[in-house]
Amino acid sequence: MSIESTTDRAAQEPEAAAYPGTRQTSNLRCLVVGAASGIGQATAERLSGNGNRVVGADLPSAHWPGQDSKQPQLSIDIADPHSVRDAVDQAAALLGGLDVVVNTEGILGKGQPSSEETFEEFVRLVSINLTGAFALSWPRTASAGSFISPPLRARKASRG
């Protein structure tokens, strides 16, 4: 892509300059996990704003801003593969299939030496960050064409 074409595209699509080589897509059927806040909420809003059909999913205890949203909201416990499968199946049923699954769930440990970490804390960290991501991307669970999982550091920054 030449500089001129990037500049021309940026004039038509302001964000094209920030992300050269990307294209806007619409009419996709999307599931966003972690959609009640942070990066997940922003992702769901952006996808929806671009003309995509979006289902959001988050913990049953999550506080969803704007409860009157037209976006369907599902409960999911990312550490429980059965909960993941149920949420994926529900989203696919609501949307008539899935094209994209975005996972923004994740936690960071306390940043302490492993000798100070409890076994329960370690199991929780692995269950959410590893088992949950695997369950979402597992071919028998996710029928979507694309699976997106931002780096954990970015997810943590959005959650404060």
Backbone as JSON Lines, residues from 0, in Angstrom:
{"i":0,"aa":"M","n":[0.86,-1.17,0.0],"ca":[0.0,0.0,0.0],"c":[0.9,1.23,0.0]}
{"i":1,"aa":"S","n":[0.65,2.14,-0.89],"ca":[1.47,3.35,-0.96],"c":[1.05,4.36,0.09]}
{"i":2,"aa":"I","n":[1.93,5.33,0.34],"ca":[1.62,6.38,1.32],"c":[0.4,7.16,0.88]}
{"i":3,"aa":"E","n":[0.31,7.42,-0.43],"ca":[-0.83,8.19,-0.93],"c":[-2.15,7.47,-0.67]}
{"i":4,"aa":"S","n":[-2.17,6.16,-0.92],"ca":[-3.44,5.46,-0.73],"c":[-3.82,5.39,0.74]}
{"i":5,"aa":"T","n":[-2.82,5.27,1.63],"ca":[-3.1,5.28,3.06],"c":[-3.65,6.63,3.47]}
{"i":6,"aa":"T","n":[-3.07,7.7,2.95],"ca":[-3.54,9.04,3.27],"c":[-4.95,9.26,2.75]}
{"i":7,"aa":"D","n":[-5.22,8.82,1.51],"ca":[-6.56,8.97,0.95],"c":[-7.57,8.18,1.78]}
{"i":8,"aa":"R","n":[-7.21,6.99,2.16],"ca":[-8.12,6.16,2.95],"c":[-8.35,6.8,4.32]}
{"i":9,"aa":"A","n":[-7.3,7.39,4.9],"ca":[-7.44,8.01,6.21],"c":[-8.4,9.19,6.16]}
{"i":10,"aa":"A","n":[-8.45,9.87,5.04],"ca":[-9.39,10.98,4.91],"c":[-10.82,10.48,4.9]}
{"i":11,"aa":"Q","n":[-11.04,9.31,4.28],"ca":[-12.37,8.73,4.23],"c":[-12.72,7.97,5.5]}
{"i":12,"aa":"E","n":[-11.75,7.26,6.05],"ca":[-11.93,6.48,7.27],"c":[-10.84,6.91,8.25]}
{"i":13,"aa":"P","n":[-11.12,7.83,9.17],"ca":[-10.09,8.37,10.06],"c":[-9.25,7.33,10.78]}
{"i":14,"aa":"E","n":[-9.82,6.19,11.09],"ca":[-9.06,5.19,11.83],"c":[-8.15,4.36,10.94]}
{"i":15,"aa":"A","n":[-8.3,4.48,9.63],"ca":[-7.46,3.69,8.74],"c":[-5.99,4.06,8.88]}
{"i":16,"aa":"A","n":[-5.7,5.32,9.22],"ca":[-4.31,5.72,9.4],"c":[-3.7,5.03,10.62]}
{"i":17,"aa":"A","n":[-4.49,4.81,11.65],"ca":[-3.98,4.15,12.86],"c":[-3.78,2.66,12.64]}
{"i":18,"aa":"Y","n":[-4.56,2.05,11.76],"ca":[-4.48,0.62,11.53],"c":[-4.4,0.33,10.03]}
{"i":19,"aa":"P","n":[-3.25,0.67,9.38],"ca":[-3.14,0.41,7.94],"c":[-3.32,-1.07,7.64]}
{"i":20,"aa":"G","n":[-3.96,-1.35,6.55],"ca":[-4.16,-2.74,6.15],"c":[-5.4,-3.38,6.74]}
{"i":21,"aa":"T","n":[-6.11,-2.69,7.62],"ca":[-7.33,-3.27,8.17],"c":[-8.52,-2.81,7.35]}
{"i":22,"aa":"R","n":[-9.59,-3.51,7.48],"ca":[-10.81,-3.09,6.79],"c":[-11.98,-3.21,7.75]}
{"i":23,"aa":"Q","n":[-12.93,-2.35,7.55],"ca":[-14.14,-2.41,8.36],"c":[-14.97,-3.59,7.86]}
{"i":24,"aa":"T","n":[-15.57,-4.29,8.77],"ca":[-16.45,-5.38,8.39],"c":[-17.78,-5.16,9.07]}
{"i":25,"aa":"S","n":[-18.81,-5.69,8.47],"ca":[-20.14,-5.57,9.06],"c":[-20.89,-6.85,8.76]}
{"i":26,"aa":"N","n":[-22.05,-6.98,9.38],"ca":[-22.9,-8.14,9.23],"c":[-22.28,-9.42,9.74]}
{"i":27,"aa":"L","n":[-21.35,-9.31,10.69],"ca":[-20.77,-10.49,11.32],"c":[-21.58,-10.85,12.56]}
{"i":28,"aa":"R","n":[-21.59,-12.11,12.91],"ca":[-22.26,-12.6,14.11],"c":[-21.16,-12.82,15.15]}
{"i":29,"aa":"C","n":[-21.18,-12.0,16.22],"ca":[-20.06,-11.94,17.17],"c":[-20.48,-12.25,18.6]}
{"i":30,"aa":"L","n":[-19.62,-13.01,19.29],"ca":[-19.74,-13.23,20.72],"c":[-18.54,-12.56,21.37]}
{"i":31,"aa":"V","n":[-18.8,-11.66,22.32],"ca":[-17.72,-10.99,23.05],"c":[-17.81,-11.43,24.5]}
{"i":32,"aa":"V","n":[-16.77,-12.13,24.97],"ca":[-16.71,-12.62,26.35],"c":[-15.97,-11.58,27.18]}
{"i":33,"aa":"G","n":[-16.57,-11.17,28.29],"ca":[-16.02,-10.1,29.11],"c":[-16.61,-8.76,28.7]}
{"i":34,"aa":"A","n":[-17.82,-8.79,28.15],"ca":[-18.43,-7.61,27.53],"c":[-19.06,-6.62,28.51]}
{"i":35,"aa":"A","n":[-19.07,-6.92,29.8],"ca":[-19.72,-6.01,30.75],"c":[-18.88,-4.8,31.09]}
{"i":36,"aa":"S","n":[-17.57,-4.87,30.82],"ca":[-16.71,-3.72,31.19],"c":[-15.41,-3.74,30.38]}
{"i":37,"aa":"G","n":[-14.69,-2.64,30.48],"ca":[-13.34,-2.55,29.92],"c":[-13.24,-2.79,28.42]}
{"i":38,"aa":"I","n":[-12.19,-3.52,28.04],"ca":[-11.95,-3.8,26.62],"c":[-13.12,-4.56,26.01]}
{"i":39,"aa":"G","n":[-13.68,-5.49,26.77],"ca":[-14.81,-6.25,26.25],"c":[-16.0,-5.39,25.92]}
{"i":40,"aa":"Q","n":[-16.32,-4.46,26.81],"ca":[-17.44,-3.55,26.57],"c":[-17.16,-2.68,25.35]}
{"i":41,"aa":"A","n":[-15.95,-2.13,25.28],"ca":[-15.59,-1.28,24.14],"c":[-15.61,-2.07,22.83]}
{"i":42,"aa":"T","n":[-15.15,-3.31,22.88],"ca":[-15.15,-4.15,21.69],"c":[-16.57,-4.44,21.23]}
{"i":43,"aa":"A","n":[-17.43,-4.81,22.17],"ca":[-18.82,-5.09,21.82],"c":[-19.5,-3.85,21.22]}
{"i":44,"aa":"E","n":[-19.27,-2.7,21.83],"ca":[-19.86,-1.46,21.32],"c":[-19.34,-1.14,19.92]}
{"i":45,"aa":"R","n":[-18.04,-1.33,19.72],"ca":[-17.43,-1.03,18.42],"c":[-17.95,-1.98,17.34]}
{"i":46,"aa":"L","n":[-17.99,-3.26,17.65],"ca":[-18.5,-4.22,16.67],"c":[-19.95,-3.91,16.32]}
{"i":47,"aa":"S","n":[-20.75,-3.64,17.33],"ca":[-22.16,-3.32,17.1],"c":[-22.3,-2.03,16.29]}
{"i":48,"aa":"G","n":[-21.5,-1.03,16.65],"ca":[-21.53,0.25,15.93],"c":[-21.13,0.14,14.48]}
{"i":49,"aa":"N","n":[-20.37,-0.9,14.14],"ca":[-19.94,-1.12,12.76],"c":[-20.93,-1.98,11.97]}
{"i":50,"aa":"G","n":[-22.1,-2.24,12.57],"ca":[-23.13,-2.96,11.85],"c":[-23.09,-4.47,12.03]}
{"i":51,"aa":"N","n":[-22.42,-4.93,13.07],"ca":[-22.38,-6.36,13.35],"c":[-23.43,-6.72,14.39]}
{"i":52,"aa":"R","n":[-23.82,-7.98,14.43],"ca":[-24.75,-8.47,15.45],"c":[-23.9,-9.05,16.57]}
{"i":53,"aa":"V","n":[-24.11,-8.56,17.79],"ca":[-23.24,-8.89,18.91],"c":[-24.04,-9.44,20.09]}
{"i":54,"aa":"V","n":[-23.5,-10.51,20.67],"ca":[-23.99,-11.03,21.94],"c":[-22.84,-10.87,22.92]}
{"i":55,"aa":"G","n":[-23.12,-10.28,24.07],"ca":[-22.11,-10.13,25.11],"c":[-22.28,-11.21,26.17]}
{"i":56,"aa":"A","n":[-21.16,-11.62,26.76],"ca":[-21.2,-12.61,27.83],"c":[-20.22,-12.19,28.92]}
{"i":57,"aa":"D","n":[-20.59,-12.42,30.17],"ca":[-19.72,-12.11,31.29],"c":[-20.18,-12.9,32.5]}
{"i":58,"aa":"L","n":[-19.45,-12.77,33.58],"ca":[-19.79,-13.48,34.8],"c":[-21.23,-13.22,35.22]}
{"i":59,"aa":"P","n":[-21.88,-14.19,35.83],"ca":[-23.24,-13.97,36.32],"c":[-23.33,-12.78,37.28]}
{"i":60,"aa":"S","n":[-22.25,-12.5,37.99],"ca":[-22.24,-11.4,38.96],"c":[-21.86,-10.05,38.34]}
{"i":61,"aa":"A","n":[-21.56,-10.04,37.06],"ca":[-21.11,-8.79,36.4],"c":[-22.21,-7.73,36.4]}
{"i":62,"aa":"H","n":[-21.79,-6.49,36.56],"ca":[-22.71,-5.35,36.46],"c":[-22.64,-4.85,35.02]}
{"i":63,"aa":"W","n":[-23.74,-4.94,34.32],"ca":[-23.8,-4.51,32.93],"c":[-24.27,-3.06,32.89]}
{"i":64,"aa":"P","n":[-23.46,-2.16,32.36],"ca":[-23.93,-0.78,32.22],"c":[-25.06,-0.73,31.18]}
{"i":65,"aa":"G","n":[-26.04,0.09,31.43],"ca":[-27.15,0.21,30.49],"c":[-27.9,-1.09,30.32]}
{"i":66,"aa":"Q","n":[-28.49,-1.58,31.38],"ca":[-29.19,-2.87,31.35],"c":[-30.26,-2.93,30.26]}
{"i":67,"aa":"D","n":[-30.67,-1.79,29.73],"ca":[-31.7,-1.78,28.69],"c":[-31.11,-1.92,27.3]}
{"i":68,"aa":"S","n":[-29.86,-2.32,27.21],"ca":[-29.18,-2.49,25.93],"c":[-29.93,-3.46,25.04]}
{"i":69,"aa":"K","n":[-29.88,-3.22,23.74],"ca":[-30.49,-4.14,22.78],"c":[-29.59,-5.35,22.55]}
{"i":70,"aa":"Q","n":[-28.37,-5.26,23.01],"ca":[-27.41,-6.35,22.87],"c":[-27.76,-7.47,23.85]}
{"i":71,"aa":"P","n":[-27.96,-8.7,23.36],"ca":[-28.23,-9.81,24.29],"c":[-27.04,-10.01,25.24]}
{"i":72,"aa":"Q","n":[-27.35,-10.33,26.48],"ca":[-26.32,-10.51,27.51],"c":[-26.46,-11.89,28.12]}
{"i":73,"aa":"L","n":[-25.39,-12.67,28.04],"ca":[-25.38,-14.03,28.56],"c":[-24.46,-14.13,29.77]}
{"i":74,"aa":"S","n":[-24.75,-15.09,30.63],"ca":[-23.86,-15.39,31.75],"c":[-22.88,-16.46,31.31]}
{"i":75,"aa":"I","n":[-21.62,-16.29,31.75],"ca":[-20.59,-17.27,31.44],"c":[-19.57,-17.29,32.58]}
{"i":76,"aa":"D","n":[-19.14,-18.48,32.94],"ca":[-18.03,-18.66,33.87],"c":[-16.91,-19.26,33.03]}
{"i":77,"aa":"I","n":[-15.98,-18.43,32.63],"ca":[-14.93,-18.83,31.7],"c":[-14.08,-20.0,32.24]}
{"i":78,"aa":"A","n":[-14.06,-20.19,33.54],"ca":[-13.29,-21.28,34.14],"c":[-14.03,-22.61,34.09]}
{"i":79,"aa":"D","n":[-15.27,-22.6,33.66],"ca":[-16.09,-23.81,33.6],"c":[-16.39,-24.15,32.14]}
{"i":80,"aa":"P","n":[-15.75,-25.19,31.59],"ca":[-15.96,-25.53,30.17],"c":[-17.42,-25.76,29.8]}
{"i":81,"aa":"H","n":[-18.24,-26.28,30.72],"ca":[-19.66,-26.48,30.42],"c":[-20.38,-25.14,30.28]}
{"i":82,"aa":"S","n":[-20.04,-24.19,31.13],"ca":[-20.61,-22.85,31.03],"c":[-20.2,-22.19,29.72]}
{"i":83,"aa":"V","n":[-18.95,-22.39,29.33],"ca":[-18.46,-21.83,28.06],"c":[-19.23,-22.42,26.9]}
{"i":84,"aa":"R","n":[-19.36,-23.73,26.89],"ca":[-20.09,-24.39,25.79],"c":[-21.53,-23.9,25.74]}
{"i":85,"aa":"D","n":[-22.19,-23.79,26.91],"ca":[-23.57,-23.31,26.94],"c":[-23.69,-21.9,26.37]}
{"i":86,"aa":"A","n":[-22.78,-21.0,26.78],"ca":[-22.83,-19.62,26.29],"c":[-22.58,-19.55,24.79]}
{"i":87,"aa":"V","n":[-21.62,-20.33,24.3],"ca":[-21.34,-20.35,22.85],"c":[-22.56,-20.88,22.1]}
{"i":88,"aa":"D","n":[-23.16,-21.95,22.61],"ca":[-24.35,-22.51,21.96],"c":[-25.51,-21.51,21.97]}
{"i":89,"aa":"Q","n":[-25.71,-20.82,23.1],"ca":[-26.79,-19.82,23.19],"c":[-26.55,-18.68,22.22]}
{"i":90,"aa":"A","n":[-25.31,-18.18,22.16],"ca":[-25.0,-17.08,21.25],"c":[-25.22,-17.51,19.8]}
{"i":91,"aa":"A","n":[-24.75,-18.72,19.45],"ca":[-24.94,-19.21,18.09],"c":[-26.42,-19.36,17.75]}
{"i":92,"aa":"A","n":[-27.21,-19.82,18.71],"ca":[-28.65,-19.95,18.48],"c":[-29.31,-18.58,18.3]}
{"i":93,"aa":"L","n":[-28.92,-17.61,19.11],"ca":[-29.48,-16.26,19.0],"c":[-29.14,-15.59,17.68]}
{"i":94,"aa":"L","n":[-27.92,-15.85,17.19],"ca":[-27.44,-15.15,16.0],"c":[-27.52,-15.99,14.73]}
{"i":95,"aa":"G","n":[-27.89,-17.25,14.84],"ca":[-27.92,-18.12,13.67],"c":[-26.54,-18.57,13.26]}
{"i":96,"aa":"G","n":[-25.64,-18.7,14.23],"ca":[-24.24,-19.09,13.98],"c":[-23.3,-18.03,14.51]}
{"i":97,"aa":"L","n":[-22.02,-18.31,14.46],"ca":[-21.01,-17.34,14.9],"c":[-19.92,-17.2,13.85]}
{"i":98,"aa":"D","n":[-19.5,-15.96,13.63],"ca":[-18.37,-15.68,12.74],"c":[-17.13,-15.33,13.54]}
{"i":99,"aa":"V","n":[-17.33,-14.68,14.7],"ca":[-16.21,-14.19,15.5],"c":[-16.5,-14.42,16.98]}
{"i":100,"aa":"V","n":[-15.48,-14.89,17.71],"ca":[-15.53,-14.97,19.16],"c":[-14.36,-14.15,19.68]}
{"i":101,"aa":"V","n":[-14.64,-13.18,20.55],"ca":[-13.6,-12.35,21.15],"c":[-13.57,-12.65,22.64]}
{"i":102,"aa":"N","n":[-12.4,-13.04,23.16],"ca":[-12.25,-13.32,24.58],"c":[-11.44,-12.21,25.23]}
{"i":103,"aa":"T","n":[-12.07,-11.45,26.13],"ca":[-11.33,-10.4,26.85],"c":[-11.27,-10.7,28.34]}
{"i":104,"aa":"E","n":[-11.69,-11.9,28.73],"ca":[-11.61,-12.3,30.14],"c":[-10.18,-12.68,30.47]}
{"i":105,"aa":"G","n":[-9.77,-12.41,31.68],"ca":[-8.45,-12.82,32.14],"c":[-8.1,-12.1,33.42]}
{"i":106,"aa":"I","n":[-7.21,-12.72,34.19],"ca":[-6.75,-12.11,35.44],"c":[-5.24,-12.22,35.52]}
{"i":107,"aa":"L","n":[-4.65,-11.35,36.3],"ca":[-3.22,-11.43,36.59],"c":[-3.06,-11.92,38.02]}
{"i":108,"aa":"G","n":[-1.97,-12.61,38.26],"ca":[-1.67,-13.01,39.62],"c":[-1.25,-11.78,40.42]}
{"i":109,"aa":"K","n":[-0.85,-12.01,41.64],"ca":[-0.47,-10.91,42.52],"c":[0.93,-10.38,42.22]}
{"i":110,"aa":"G","n":[1.65,-11.02,41.32],"ca":[2.99,-10.55,41.01],"c":[3.97,-10.84,42.13]}
{"i":111,"aa":"Q","n":[3.76,-11.92,42.8],"ca":[4.61,-12.29,43.93],"c":[5.36,-13.58,43.58]}
{"i":112,"aa":"P","n":[6.38,-13.9,44.33],"ca":[7.09,-15.16,44.08],"c":[6.13,-16.34,44.22]}
{"i":113,"aa":"S","n":[6.34,-17.36,43.41],"ca":[5.44,-18.52,43.46],"c":[5.42,-19.17,44.83]}
{"i":114,"aa":"S","n":[6.49,-19.02,45.6],"ca":[6.51,-19.59,46.95],"c":[5.49,-18.92,47.86]}
{"i":115,"aa":"E","n":[5.02,-17.73,47.49],"ca":[4.03,-17.01,48.28],"c":[2.61,-17.16,47.73]}
{"i":116,"aa":"E","n":[2.5,-17.78,46.59],"ca":[1.21,-18.0,45.93],"c":[0.56,-19.24,46.54]}
{"i":117,"aa":"T","n":[-0.73,-19.16,46.81],"ca":[-1.4,-20.36,47.3],"c":[-1.75,-21.25,46.1]}
{"i":118,"aa":"F","n":[-1.95,-22.5,46.36],"ca":[-2.33,-23.43,45.3],"c":[-3.67,-23.03,44.7]}
{"i":119,"aa":"E","n":[-4.6,-22.58,45.53],"ca":[-5.92,-22.17,45.06],"c":[-5.83,-20.97,44.13]}
{"i":120,"aa":"E","n":[-4.96,-20.01,44.46],"ca":[-4.78,-18.84,43.59],"c":[-4.22,-19.26,42.24]}
{"i":121,"aa":"F","n":[-3.26,-20.19,42.26],"ca":[-2.67,-20.67,41.02],"c":[-3.72,-21.38,40.16]}
{"i":122,"aa":"V","n":[-4.51,-22.25,40.78],"ca":[-5.54,-22.99,40.04],"c":[-6.55,-22.02,39.43]}
{"i":123,"aa":"R","n":[-6.95,-21.01,40.16],"ca":[-7.9,-20.01,39.64],"c":[-7.32,-19.27,38.44]}
{"i":124,"aa":"L","n":[-6.06,-18.86,38.54],"ca":[-5.38,-18.16,37.45],"c":[-5.33,-19.02,36.19]}
{"i":125,"aa":"V","n":[-4.93,-20.27,36.34],"ca":[-4.85,-21.18,35.2],"c":[-6.23,-21.49,34.65]}
{"i":126,"aa":"S","n":[-7.22,-21.67,35.52],"ca":[-8.58,-21.97,35.06],"c":[-9.16,-20.86,34.2]}
{"i":127,"aa":"I","n":[-8.92,-19.64,34.6],"ca":[-9.48,-18.51,33.85],"c":[-8.66,-18.22,32.59]}
{"i":128,"aa":"N","n":[-7.35,-18.1,32.75],"ca":[-6.51,-17.65,31.64],"c":[-6.19,-18.74,30.62]}
{"i":129,"aa":"L","n":[-6.02,-19.95,31.06],"ca":[-5.63,-21.01,30.15],"c":[-6.8,-21.92,29.78]}
{"i":130,"aa":"T","n":[-7.43,-22.49,30.78],"ca":[-8.54,-23.41,30.51],"c":[-9.68,-22.67,29.81]}
{"i":131,"aa":"G","n":[-9.99,-21.46,30.28],"ca":[-11.07,-20.69,29.67],"c":[-10.81,-20.34,28.21]}
{"i":132,"aa":"A","n":[-9.59,-19.88,27.93],"ca":[-9.25,-19.55,26.54],"c":[-9.3,-20.8,25.67]}
{"i":133,"aa":"F","n":[-8.81,-21.91,26.19],"ca":[-8.86,-23.17,25.44],"c":[-10.29,-23.59,25.18]}
{"i":134,"aa":"A","n":[-11.13,-23.52,26.21],"ca":[-12.53,-23.93,26.05],"c":[-13.23,-23.09,24.99]}
{"i":135,"aa":"L","n":[-12.93,-21.8,24.93],"ca":[-13.56,-20.94,23.92],"c":[-13.05,-21.24,22.51]}
{"i":136,"aa":"S","n":[-11.79,-21.61,22.4],"ca":[-11.21,-21.81,21.08],"c":[-11.26,-23.27,20.63]}
{"i":137,"aa":"W","n":[-11.71,-24.15,21.5],"ca":[-11.76,-25.56,21.19],"c":[-12.7,-25.81,20.02]}
{"i":138,"aa":"P","n":[-12.26,-26.51,18.99],"ca":[-13.09,-26.68,17.78],"c":[-14.48,-27.22,18.03]}
{"i":139,"aa":"R","n":[-14.65,-28.09,19.04],"ca":[-15.99,-28.63,19.29],"c":[-16.87,-27.63,20.02]}
{"i":140,"aa":"T","n":[-16.28,-26.57,20.56],"ca":[-17.05,-25.58,21.3],"c":[-17.33,-24.35,20.44]}
{"i":141,"aa":"A","n":[-16.28,-23.8,19.87],"ca":[-16.41,-22.57,19.09],"c":[-16.55,-22.9,17.61]}
{"i":142,"aa":"S","n":[-17.66,-22.55,17.03],"ca":[-17.89,-22.78,15.61],"c":[-17.57,-21.54,14.79]}
{"i":143,"aa":"A","n":[-16.99,-20.54,15.43],"ca":[-16.71,-19.27,14.76],"c":[-15.54,-19.4,13.8]}
{"i":144,"aa":"G","n":[-15.51,-18.52,12.82],"ca":[-14.4,-18.5,11.88],"c":[-13.17,-17.84,12.46]}
{"i":145,"aa":"S","n":[-13.33,-16.93,13.42],"ca":[-12.2,-16.21,14.01],"c":[-12.31,-16.21,15.52]}
{"i":146,"aa":"F","n":[-11.17,-16.42,16.17],"ca":[-11.1,-16.35,17.62],"c":[-10.05,-15.3,17.97]}
{"i":147,"aa":"I","n":[-10.42,-14.32,18.78],"ca":[-9.53,-13.21,19.12],"c":[-9.39,-13.15,20.64]}
{"i":148,"aa":"S","n":[-8.15,-13.1,21.11],"ca":[-7.88,-13.0,22.53],"c":[-6.76,-12.0,22.75]}
{"i":149,"aa":"P","n":[-7.08,-10.75,23.18],"ca":[-6.04,-9.74,23.37],"c":[-5.03,-10.18,24.43]}
{"i":150,"aa":"P","n":[-3.8,-9.63,24.38],"ca":[-2.81,-9.97,25.41],"c":[-3.34,-9.65,26.81]}
{"i":151,"aa":"L","n":[-2.99,-10.49,27.76],"ca":[-3.49,-10.35,29.13],"c":[-3.14,-8.99,29.72]}
{"i":152,"aa":"R","n":[-1.97,-8.48,29.43],"ca":[-1.56,-7.19,29.98],"c":[-2.55,-6.09,29.56]}
{"i":153,"aa":"A","n":[-3.01,-6.12,28.32],"ca":[-3.97,-5.13,27.85],"c":[-5.31,-5.29,28.55]}
{"i":154,"aa":"R","n":[-5.72,-6.55,28.78],"ca":[-7.0,-6.79,29.46],"c":[-6.96,-6.27,30.88]}
{"i":155,"aa":"K","n":[-5.86,-6.5,31.58],"ca":[-5.72,-6.06,32.97],"c":[-5.76,-4.53,33.05]}
{"i":156,"aa":"A","n":[-5.12,-3.87,32.1],"ca":[-5.09,-2.41,32.13],"c":[-6.49,-1.84,32.01]}
{"i":157,"aa":"S","n":[-7.36,-2.51,31.26],"ca":[-8.71,-1.97,31.08],"c":[-9.57,-2.19,32.3]}
{"i":158,"aa":"R","n":[-9.25,-3.14,33.13],"ca":[-10.07,-3.46,34.29],"c":[-9.6,-2.76,35.55]}
{"i":159,"aa":"G","n":[-8.49,-2.07,35.48],"ca":[-8.01,-1.29,36.61],"c":[-7.29,-2.05,37.58]}
